[in-house]
Amino acid sequence: MKAMTWRRFNMVLIGNLFIGIAVALLRISAFGTDPYSTLNLGISGFLGISLGVYQLIFNFLLLGVIFLYSRSLIGIGTIVNMIGIGFISDFIVYGYSFFFDDMPILAIRLTLMAIAVIFASSGVALYITPNLGISPYDALAFVIVKLSKNKVPFPIARITTDSLCVVIGFSFGAIVGVATVILAFFTGPFIQFFRKRVAEPILAHEKKRAVTAVAVHKG
C-alpha cells in the first residue's frame, strides 16, 4: 500500500466517479452491466431496494472476509469504491428517469454502451494504479488464490467469481447482454492502455516533483 498523497487520492475519487457513471450508462442502455453490478442489480431488484443501499450492505459483508484473509488490500480506495459506485449510479439513473420515460433508441443505447466501456476502463485504471486499496469484490479473487495456496490461479479465480455473479444476477432478473460479455472478458487491454497512457504518467509527474523537491532541499 502506497502512502496517500492528494494526487493519488484524487485519482481514486475520479476513477470511482467514472466507474459509477459507467454503471449508470450501462443500466440506461439495457445491454447488461459488469458481472458484479449484474449480481447486485438482480438481488436488489428482487428485494425492492436501491442498488446503492444493497451494494453497500453486501460490500461490508465482503469486507469482513477480506479483512480476515487479505487485509493488506484494504485502503482508502476500498472505502471510496464500496460506498460510492452504487449511489453514483443510482443518482444518474434516477435523474435520467425523472426527465425521460422511454428507453433511448438503439443507436443511442449503443453509444452509451461504448462510452460506458471507456469510462469503466479508464476509471479502473485511475483507481487501482495509486495502490490505495481495491474494492472488496476485486480483492475476492486474491483471497481465493491465497486460500487455495496458489493452486487456483488468479485468472481462474476471477473468471469463477464473475461467472457466479452473472448466473446469480440473471436468475434474480438482472439483464445480461453484450455489455456483460465485453466487460467480463475484453476490458483488460483497455484498462492496461489507460494505465500506461494516463494513470502511470500522472504518478510519474508526482515522483518527478518529489525528486525535484528533495534536490532543492539538499541544495
Buried (B, 14 or more C-beta within 10 A) or exposed (E): EEEBBEEBBEBBBBBBBBBBBBBBBBBBBBBBBBBBBBBBBBBBBBEEEBBBBBBBBBBEEBBEEBBEBBEEBBBBBBBBBBBBBBBBBBBBBEEBEEEEEEEBEEEEBBBBBBBBBBBBBBBBBBBBBBBBBBBBBBBBBBBBBEEEEEEBEEEBBBBBBBEEBBBBBBEBEBBBBEBBBBBBEEBEEBBEEBBEEBBEEBBEEBEEEEEEEEEEEEE
